[in-house]
Amino acid sequence: MKAILSKLRPSKRLVVILAAAFAVSAASGGAAVYVGRDRLVARLSEPSASGLECTALRTLKLDHRGQRWIRMHVKTDSAAGPERVRTALRVVGAFAKKERADLYQVVVLDAAGPEERAAVRGAAIGAEVLFAPGPQSVKGMGEPFRASYNDGTANPDGMFHGKLVSLGLDEVHAIMAKMDDHSLCIDPAAAEAEDAEAAAVSESSEHPAESAEAHGGH
């Protein structure tokens, strides 16, 4: 009998050791879950590499001494300067793929900023990007990009009174290389035009006879 008990004791010790090992493993696994969750939350709270959602205020297409210049004024909610300039870089890149021009300019305003074209200057500008695909042909553009932002926060009137920060060309390239979103701003005017066109098409399809009469019966 003693021989049997002596054989069982190591087994009991083994059970205790294994139980302890499983307890440690479970605890470390739980910690790993929480660490992973913390990292996920921190990652989600980080600013987007592609900037912010924005709303198009206006797009101006100009003929400047035989060159085609496109200027866009866009608005974002209150945000830090680096987020604003990332937004401008994303938009200028997306627009350059959509339309050809000699010079693109994107100006980022605060949501509470001015609406009038003449007021888009000075402290109203939260960030600005100029892009010239052929900089040698555009006066004042020694490099393809000129990007800057105001490091202040917008006041209730949408004005910025911080320091102007300019980005180097290497910084611009590094920012754009990290972007995973290349979308333009939301354009309310374009959306309204599309809705109106869709409504007109729908109405004509519902009343084909009236549509034919309106076009002289053809």
SEMARGU-308728 format. One record per residue (C-alpha): x, y, z. Coordinates in steps of 0.05 Angstrom, whole numbers. Example, Ala and Ser with C-alpha at 12.3 -4.5 7.8 and 13.67 -1.06 7.14 Angstrom:
+--------+--------+--------+
!     c1 !     c2 !     c3 !
+--------+--------+--------+
!    246 !    -90 !    156 !
!    273 !    -21 !    143 !
+--------+--------+--------+
END
This chain:
+--------+--------+--------+
!     c1 !     c2 !     c3 !
+--------+--------+--------+
!      0 !      0 !      0 !
!     57 !     48 !     18 !
!     88 !     32 !    -49 !
!     24 !     53 !    -84 !
!     19 !    118 !    -44 !
!     91 !    134 !    -59 !
!     76 !    126 !   -132 !
!     15 !    173 !   -127 !
!     51 !    230 !    -91 !
!     91 !    252 !   -153 !
!     27 !    250 !   -193 !
!     -6 !    297 !   -144 !
!     53 !    343 !   -146 !
!     49 !    341 !   -222 !
!    -25 !    360 !   -219 !
!     -9 !    419 !   -174 !
!     47 !    442 !   -221 !
!      2 !    436 !   -282 !
!    -54 !    473 !   -248 !
!     -7 !    529 !   -230 !
!     19 !    531 !   -301 !
!    -51 !    536 !   -330 !
!    -68 !    591 !   -281 !
!     -7 !    632 !   -302 !
!    -23 !    618 !   -375 !
!    -95 !    641 !   -366 !
!    -73 !    704 !   -330 !
!    -21 !    721 !   -383 !
!    -73 !    707 !   -438 !
!   -122 !    755 !   -405 !
!    -68 !    807 !   -400 !
!    -52 !    798 !   -473 !
!   -125 !    809 !   -490 !
!   -127 !    874 !   -450 !
!    -60 !    897 !   -479 !
!    -86 !    883 !   -549 !
!   -150 !    921 !   -534 !
!   -112 !    980 !   -507 !
!    -69 !    982 !   -569 !
!   -131 !    978 !   -613 !
!   -164 !   1036 !   -576 !
!   -100 !   1077 !   -580 !
!    -94 !   1062 !   -654 !
!   -166 !   1082 !   -668 !
!   -156 !   1148 !   -630 !
!    -96 !   1166 !   -672 !
!   -106 !   1218 !   -727 !
!   -119 !   1189 !   -796 !
!    -59 !   1188 !   -842 !
!   -104 !   1215 !   -896 !
!   -131 !   1274 !   -858 !
!   -204 !   1291 !   -844 !
!   -272 !   1290 !   -876 !
!   -284 !   1357 !   -909 !
!   -337 !   1396 !   -946 !
!   -324 !   1434 !  -1011 !
!   -342 !   1507 !  -1006 !
!   -324 !   1526 !  -1077 !
!   -280 !   1506 !  -1135 !
!   -252 !   1560 !  -1181 !
!   -223 !   1543 !  -1249 !
!   -181 !   1601 !  -1275 !
!   -145 !   1617 !  -1339 !
!    -81 !   1652 !  -1316 !
!    -37 !   1676 !  -1373 !
!    -50 !   1615 !  -1415 !
!    -45 !   1567 !  -1356 !
!   -101 !   1529 !  -1322 !
!   -105 !   1541 !  -1247 !
!   -154 !   1506 !  -1201 !
!   -168 !   1534 !  -1132 !
!   -209 !   1497 !  -1079 !
!   -236 !   1524 !  -1013 !
!   -256 !   1469 !   -965 !
!   -280 !   1467 !   -893 !
!   -266 !   1418 !   -836 !
!   -289 !   1413 !   -765 !
!   -242 !   1438 !   -712 !
!   -176 !   1401 !   -717 !
!   -102 !   1407 !   -706 !
!    -57 !   1438 !   -759 !
!    -23 !   1373 !   -782 !
!    -91 !   1342 !   -794 !
!   -113 !   1402 !   -835 !
!    -51 !   1400 !   -879 !
!    -58 !   1324 !   -889 !
!   -129 !   1337 !   -912 !
!   -106 !   1390 !   -962 !
!    -52 !   1343 !   -989 !
!   -102 !   1287 !   -998 !
!   -151 !   1331 !  -1034 !
!   -100 !   1363 !  -1080 !
!    -74 !   1294 !  -1099 !
!   -144 !   1267 !  -1113 !
!   -163 !   1328 !  -1154 !
!    -99 !   1324 !  -1195 !
!   -119 !   1254 !  -1215 !
!   -188 !   1278 !  -1235 !
!   -171 !   1341 !  -1275 !
!   -109 !   1367 !  -1308 !
!    -82 !   1436 !  -1290 !
!    -16 !   1474 !  -1285 !
!    -29 !   1494 !  -1213 !
!    -74 !   1466 !  -1159 !
!    -88 !   1503 !  -1094 !
!   -128 !   1476 !  -1035 !
!   -144 !   1521 !   -977 !
!   -172 !   1491 !   -913 !
!   -219 !   1534 !   -871 !
!   -253 !   1520 !   -805 !
!   -326 !   1500 !   -805 !
!   -342 !   1567 !   -772 !
!   -298 !   1606 !   -820 !
!   -319 !   1657 !   -873 !
!   -361 !   1638 !   -933 !
!   -344 !   1697 !   -978 !
!   -289 !   1687 !  -1029 !
!   -256 !   1754 !  -1013 !
!   -251 !   1736 !   -939 !
!   -210 !   1673 !   -952 !
!   -143 !   1702 !   -932 !
!    -97 !   1714 !   -872 !
!   -123 !   1685 !   -807 !
!   -181 !   1649 !   -841 !
!   -132 !   1599 !   -872 !
!   -120 !   1538 !   -829 !
!    -77 !   1502 !   -880 !
!    -57 !   1511 !   -952 !
!    -25 !   1468 !  -1006 !
!     -1 !   1489 !  -1075 !
!     17 !   1435 !  -1125 !
!     49 !   1447 !  -1193 !
!     63 !   1383 !  -1234 !
!    114 !   1425 !  -1275 !
!    139 !   1475 !  -1224 !
!    188 !   1506 !  -1272 !
!    130 !   1534 !  -1313 !
!     94 !   1567 !  -1254 !
!    124 !   1631 !  -1227 !
!    143 !   1626 !  -1154 !
!    141 !   1550 !  -1152 !
!    212 !   1524 !  -1145 !
!    186 !   1456 !  -1123 !
!    123 !   1415 !  -1139 !
!     93 !   1427 !  -1070 !
!     85 !   1484 !  -1022 !
!     49 !   1462 !   -959 !
!     36 !   1500 !   -894 !
!    -12 !   1503 !   -835 !
!    -28 !   1549 !   -777 !
!    -12 !   1514 !   -712 !
!    -65 !   1551 !   -673 !
!   -137 !   1528 !   -660 !
!   -195 !   1564 !   -691 !
!   -233 !   1615 !   -649 !
!   -309 !   1617 !   -649 !
!   -307 !   1658 !   -714 !
!   -264 !   1606 !   -748 !
!   -200 !   1649 !   -747 !
!   -130 !   1621 !   -733 !
!    -79 !   1663 !   -695 !
!    -22 !   1614 !   -686 !
!     45 !   1607 !   -719 !
!     53 !   1588 !   -793 !
!     89 !   1522 !   -802 !
!    117 !   1503 !   -870 !
!    131 !   1431 !   -892 !
!    192 !   1409 !   -931 !
!    185 !   1369 !   -994 !
!    210 !   1306 !   -959 !
!    156 !   1314 !   -906 !
!    103 !   1322 !   -959 !
!    125 !   1259 !   -995 !
!    127 !   1220 !   -930 !
!     57 !   1242 !   -911 !
!     27 !   1225 !   -979 !
!     62 !   1157 !   -980 !
!     25 !   1136 !   -917 !
!    -45 !   1155 !   -942 !
!    -95 !   1099 !   -950 !
!   -153 !   1144 !   -970 !
!   -152 !   1188 !  -1032 !
!   -222 !   1216 !  -1032 !
!   -245 !   1287 !  -1048 !
!   -287 !   1329 !  -1002 !
!   -362 !   1323 !   -999 !
!   -392 !   1371 !  -1050 !
!   -463 !   1392 !  -1030 !
!   -475 !   1431 !  -1095 !
!   -456 !   1371 !  -1138 !
!   -500 !   1325 !  -1095 !
!   -560 !   1372 !  -1104 !
!   -548 !   1375 !  -1179 !
!   -546 !   1299 !  -1183 !
!   -610 !   1293 !  -1141 !
!   -645 !   1343 !  -1187 !
!   -623 !   1306 !  -1249 !
!   -646 !   1239 !  -1220 !
!   -714 !   1270 !  -1202 !
!   -722 !   1297 !  -1273 !
!   -705 !   1229 !  -1304 !
!   -753 !   1195 !  -1257 !
!   -809 !   1243 !  -1273 !
!   -800 !   1237 !  -1348 !
!   -801 !   1161 !  -1343 !
!   -867 !   1164 !  -1304 !
!   -900 !   1211 !  -1356 !
!   -871 !   1191 !  -1424 !
!   -929 !   1221 !  -1464 !
!   -921 !   1290 !  -1431 !
!   -846 !   1286 !  -1444 !
!   -858 !   1271 !  -1518 !
!   -907 !   1330 !  -1525 !
!   -856 !   1376 !  -1492 !
!   -805 !   1356 !  -1545 !
!   -853 !   1366 !  -1604 !
!   -879 !   1296 !  -1606 !
!   -811 !   1266 !  -1626 !
+--------+--------+--------+
END
